[in-house]
């Protein structure tokens, strides 16, 4: 989970790439990443809800 100070919770390409890297690194260690949430002034975005993971 992290915030976007701009207020727009839309994931950036960097957010998407970082999340994929974390999931790929965590998997062989037996760590499951269940979601990535971005919080903004106008709401939030769930990567799982957007089918980005």
C-alpha positions as CSV (number, residue, x, y, z in Angstrom):
1,X,0.0,0.0,0.0
2,X,1.1,3.5,-0.7
3,X,-0.3,6.9,-1.4
4,X,-0.2,9.3,-4.4
5,X,0.1,12.8,-3.0
6,X,-1.4,14.2,-6.3
7,X,-4.7,12.7,-5.1
8,X,-5.1,10.5,-8.2
9,X,-5.0,6.8,-7.2
10,X,-4.5,5.6,-10.8
11,X,-1.5,3.3,-11.0
12,X,1.5,4.5,-12.9
13,X,3.6,2.2,-15.2
14,X,6.3,2.3,-12.4
15,X,3.7,1.1,-9.8
16,X,2.7,-1.7,-12.1
17,X,6.3,-2.8,-12.8
18,X,7.4,-2.5,-9.2
19,X,4.4,-4.7,-8.1
20,X,5.2,-7.3,-10.7
21,X,8.9,-7.3,-9.5
22,X,7.8,-7.7,-5.8
23,X,5.4,-10.6,-6.7
24,X,8.1,-12.3,-8.7
25,X,10.7,-12.0,-6.0
26,X,8.4,-13.0,-3.1
27,X,7.0,-16.1,-4.8
28,X,10.1,-18.3,-4.5
29,X,10.4,-17.3,-0.8
30,X,6.8,-18.6,-0.2
31,X,5.4,-15.1,0.4
32,X,2.1,-14.3,-1.2
33,X,1.3,-10.8,-2.2
34,X,-2.5,-10.5,-2.1
35,X,-3.0,-6.9,-3.4
36,X,-1.4,-3.5,-3.9
37,X,-3.5,-0.6,-2.9
38,X,-2.9,3.0,-3.9
39,X,-4.6,5.7,-1.8
40,X,-5.4,9.1,-3.1
41,X,-7.4,12.1,-2.0
42,X,-10.2,11.0,-4.3
43,X,-10.4,7.4,-3.3
44,X,-8.3,4.2,-3.7
45,X,-7.3,1.7,-6.4
46,X,-6.8,-2.0,-5.9
47,X,-4.5,-3.8,-8.3
48,X,-6.4,-7.1,-7.6
49,X,-9.7,-5.3,-8.3
50,X,-8.3,-3.9,-11.6
51,X,-6.9,-7.4,-12.5
52,X,-3.3,-6.1,-12.6
53,X,-2.2,-9.1,-10.5
